[in-house]
Amino acid sequence: MAAVGVGGSTAAAGPGAVTTGSLEPGTANAAHRRLKYISLAVLVVQNASLILSIRYARTLPGDRFFATTAVVMAEVLKGLTCLLLLFAQKRGNVKHLILFLHEAVLVQYVDTLKLAVPSLIYTLQNNLQYVAISNLPAATFQVTYQLKILTTALFSVLMLNRSLSRLQWASLLLLFTGVAIVQAQQAGGGGPRPLDQNPGAGLAAVVASCLSSGFAGVYFEKILKGSSGSVWLRNLQLGLFGTALGLVGLWWAEGSAVAHRGFFFGYTPAVWGVVLNQAFGGLLVAVVVKYADNILKGFATSLSIVLSTVASIRLFGFHLDPLFALGAGLVIGAVYLYSLPRSAVKAIAFTSASPAASGPCIHQQPPGQPPPPQLSSHRGDHITEPFLPKLLTKVKGS
């Protein structure tokens, strides 16, 4: 079997294993393009489907399930999945797995305890998402939730001393303006809405979720920089803390109601679909991000906003007016501009500033000089290095 590490490399065991290096250049490029398109499709579907499925499950007539139990179940399933993946990496050897987990979780308990902070924040974020989506239209939530890009960028500057380009600062301002316009449209009416919805509570929940998402993502990245643990180990540790903290939150918020009606009260196939999406969506995105560059991820976010809006019109009777279209358009443009790598921005600036540029121009590297180093960039919950957790959507929560 192929073992996949944090760096994204795969080590195939056994003879006859085919690697990218053994393929013809044309075949390798075609395969890479297909993987990029598949990554784009997965990112779009996961980003849009989670929000739409939560909205659908929360607006169905009949008994409403407890959101806190759904959060706990998602953590349990995610932890079990990571445990199975680690078991497979140990080639089915239970003794080796137990020794590995004892060393990684108990002996190195300091590293384990460091994950309690992001796990607490991610658990809070997941619960806040249910509150927000229950009180806001899916399209409005999808647009407003892009504020996580702004919060992540600000925390990156404050905690990691990362610098942003002028274009990125401008795109963040554009993003904030677009979200403000969408919220103004929502406050002004935005068409009929159910009586049990509270747009003010929904906005407060999504803003708090974006703040927690930004801080947890940057904090988690800071931990990972000095860590050698695999992504599946880290997600297992997050799942253990998340389950425990989720049970505490369940007891505090809805303990008596859950005890009276049961843990799985109100669960339907739609609710199980939400739980499975939350549990496996983040892990799946953590894998496909290996093949998705920042531009592709920005494009996927933009497409998911469009898809959520169209689906909301069809499924929930969402009213699309010019003010919402303007705000959503600004957000989509801001997401794309923020995701542009700095090398592309410099190339655009060079092309525009060159007096001889009268049309499309390719900025070529002068002969004899090595190409500029690839700059790492970060956007939203997703770290551009391969195989790092979403939860960052929530690699937990997105």
N, C-alpha and C positions, 0 to 999 in steps of 0.2 A: 504494500500500500504506500501511497505517497504521504510523507509527513510534511506538513506545511508549518513554517515557523513565523515568528513575528516579522521578520524581514521580508517575508513573502517568497522565500525560496522553497523549492520542493525537492525532496530527496526521494527518488523512486527506488524501491528495493526490488531486486530480482533482475534477471536478464531480459533483454528485449524492451526495456522501458524507453519510451520516446521522449526526448526533451526538445525544448525549443531550439537549442543550438544545433540539433541534427536535421532540422527542417531547412528546405530551400528558402532563401530570403523572401521570395514572392509568396510562398505558402505561409511562412511565419507572419508576414504582414497581413495577409488575408485573415488568418486565424485571430490575430490581435484585434483587427477591426471588428470581427464578429463578436469577440469578447467585450469590446467597448460598447457595441450596440446592445448586447445582452445586459451589460451593466446598467446602461441607460434605462432600459425597460424595467429592470428590477427596481432601480432607485425610484423611478416615477411611480410604479405600481405600489411599492411599499409606502412611500410618502403620502400618497393620496388615499390608498385603501384603508390605512389605519384610522385616519381621521373620519373618513366616510363611514367605516364600519362602527366606530364608537358612536358617532352621531345617530346612525340608524338604530343601533341597539338601545340607545338611551331614549329614543322617541317612539319606540314600539308601544302599542297599547297593551295594557295588562300589567302584571307585577314587574316592578323595576328591580334589577339585580343590585347588589351592593358593590359599589366600585372598589371598595377596599379589598374585598375577596378576590376580585379580578386581578388586582395588582399583586396580591400574594401568589395566586396561581401562576401568573406569568413568571414571577421570580423562581418559583419551584421548578417549572418546566425548563426554564433557561439554565438553572443550575444542574438539573439532571442531564440535559443535553451536553453541557460542557464536561460533566463527569464521564459520560459515555465516550466523548471524543478523546479525553485523556486516557480512558481505558483502552481505546483503540490504538493510541500512540504507544502505549506500553505493550502492544501486541497481545492483549487479552490476559496478561499476567496480573492476577489480583494482588499477589504479594508485592510486586514492584510498584503497583499503583498505591497501595496503602503506605509503603515506605516513602514514596514520593510525596504524597499528601501530608504525611506526618512531618516530613522535613520542611515542606513549603508553607504549610499552614500553622503548625504548632511550634516547631523549632524556630522558624523565622517569624515569630509572632509579631515583631515590630512592623514588618512589612504588611502583615495581614491587618493589623489594627489601623494602619494608615488608610486602608480602603473603607473604613467605617464612615469617614466623613463624606466622600462622594456617594457611597451607597445610601446614606441617610438623605442626601439631597436628591438623588435620583428617585428614591421612593416617594419623597414629597412631590417631586415634579410629576411623576406618573399619576398621583392622586389629583393634583391640580389640573392636569389635562382633562380628566373626566369632568371636573367642575366647569372648566372653560368650555368644552365642547357641548356640554349639556345646556349652556346658557347663551351660546353664540352659534350662528349659522356656520356650517362646515367651511364654506368659502371665506367667511370673515376670519374665522380662527386660523385658517391656513395662511392667509396674508399677514395677520397680526403676529403669528408665531415666528415669522422671519425676523422679528426683533432679536431673536437669539443670536443672529449674526452680529448685531450691534453689541450686545452684552458680552459675547465671546471675545470680540475684538478689543473692547475696553479692558476686560480682565487680562487679556494677553499682554496689553501694553503695561498694565499696572503690576502684574505678577511675574511676567516672563521678560519684561523689558523689550518686547518686540516692537519694531517700528512699522508704521503703515505708510504707504505711499499717499501722495496727494489725491490720486484718483480713488483710492480706497476710502479716505476720509470723506471725499465728496459723495461717494456712493452710499456711505453710511448716513449722511445727511439726507440724501435722496430717499433712502429706505425709511427713515423716520418720518419724513414728510408724507410718503405714500401711506404708511400705516395710520398716521394722524388723519388723513383724508378719509380712509376707510372707516375709522372709528367715528368720525364726524357724520358720515353717511348713516352709520348704525344708530348713533344717538338721535339723528333726525328722523328716524322711523325705519327706513329701509324696507318698507313693505310690512305686511302683517306678520306677527309672530305669536307663538303659543303663550298663554297667560302665565305658565309656570316658568318662563325664561326671565332671567335677570341679567340684562346686558352689562350692568355695572359690575356685578359679581364675576361675570365671564371675563371682562377686561382685566379686572384685578387678578384673577387666577392666571390668565395667560401671561401677564407681565411678570408675576411672581415666578411662573414656570420658566420664562425666558431668562430671568436673573439667575435662578438656580441652575439652569442648563449651562449658561455661560461660565459661572464660577466652577461648577463641578467638572466641566470639560477641561478647563485650563488646569485645575488642581490635579485631575487625573493624569493629564499629560505630564505635569511636573513630576508626579510619582513614577510614571513609566520611564522617564528619561534615566532614572537611576536604578532601574529594575531589570532583572534578567528573566523574569517569569514570562511564560507564554500567555497569549491572549486568552486561551481557554482556561488557564489557571486563574487569571485575574477575574474573568467573568464568573467562574465558579465561586471565588471568594466574594465578589459583589453579590452573587445570588444568595449566598449563605447569609450575609448581613441584610440583604434586601428582604429576604423571607422573614427573618427575625424582627426587623424594624417594621415591616408591613403588618405583621401580626400585632405588634404594639399599637400601631396606628389604627388597625381594625378594632382592637379592644377599646381604645380611647374614643373613637368617633362613633362606632356602630356596634359596640360589643353586645349590649343588651338585645338589640334588634336581631343580630346574627344568631345569638344564643336562642332566641325565641323562634325564629323562622328557619334557621338552618344556614349553613355555609353556602350551599349552592342554590339558595332561594332565587327564583327568577331566571335561572340559567336556561337559555335556549340555544339552538345551533348557532344563532347569530352572536350570542355572547361568547360561546366557545371559539368562534372565529376571531373575535377581538382578542381573546386571551392568547390564542396561538399566534396571531399576528404580532402581538407585543413580545411574546417570548422568543420567537424565531426570526422576526423581522430585523431586529438589531444585529443578531449574529450573522444573518444572511448579508446584510449591507456591509458589515465589517469585512466579509470575504470579497464581495464584488467591488468594493472601493479600491482594491488592488489594481483593477483594470480601468478605473475611472479617474481621469485627471480633474483638476479644479474646474476647468471650463465645462466639462461634461457634467459634473455634479451641479454646477450652477444652472446649466440647461435643464437638468432633471428637476431641480427645484421649481424652475419657471413652468415647466410642463405640468408638474403636479398641481400647481396653483390653478392653471387653466382647467385641468381635468377635474379638480375638486369643484370649481365654479360651475362647469357644465353639468357635472353629476348632481350638484345641489339644486340646480334649476329643474332637472328632470325628476329627482327623487323627493326633494323636500319643498318644492315650490318657491325656491329662492328668487327674489326679485333683483335683477341686474339693472342698475341705473347708471347714468354717465359718471356720477361722482365715484361710485365703487370702481368702475372700469378705469377711471383716471388713477385712483390710488393704487389699484392692483397693477396697473401698467408701470407706475413708478417703482413699485417694489420689485417687479420682475426685471426691469432694467437695472436697478441697483444691485440685485443679486448677481446678474451677469457681469456687471462692471467690477464688482468686488472680487469675483472669482478669476478675473484675468490675471495671469502670472505677470510679474514685473518685467520679465524679459519681453513679453508681448507689448506691454505698455511702452517700454523704451523703444521698441521697434516702430510702434505707431507714431511716437513723438518724433523719431528720427525721420520717418517718411514724410510727416507733415511739415517738419521744419526745413527739409532739404529744398533749396531753391530749384534744383533740377527735377524735382518730383512733380510730374504732370499727370500721373496715373498710378496704377498699382506698381509697387516697387518692392523688391526683395532685398532685405538688409543682409548682405553677405558678410561673413567673418573675413577679415584681412588674412591673406595667405601667411602661413608660418606661425599664426597665433592660435593657441588652444581655444576651444569654445568656452564661453563664460559658464561658471558653475550653476547648476540648477538650484534655484532658491526654493526653500521649502515655504509653503504657505498654508494657512489654516483658515477654515471657514465654518462657521456654525458649530454644530456638535461634532462634525466629522474631522478627524485628523487625517491629513493627506498621506501619512505613512501607511503602507498596507497592513491589513490585519489588526488594526487597533479598533477597539470596540466603539460602536456608535454611541453608545449609551453615554451613545454617546449616541441617537435620537434619542437618542434616547437611547450611541452605542448605547444607552438605555432609553428610554424616553422617547425620537425623531423622529 
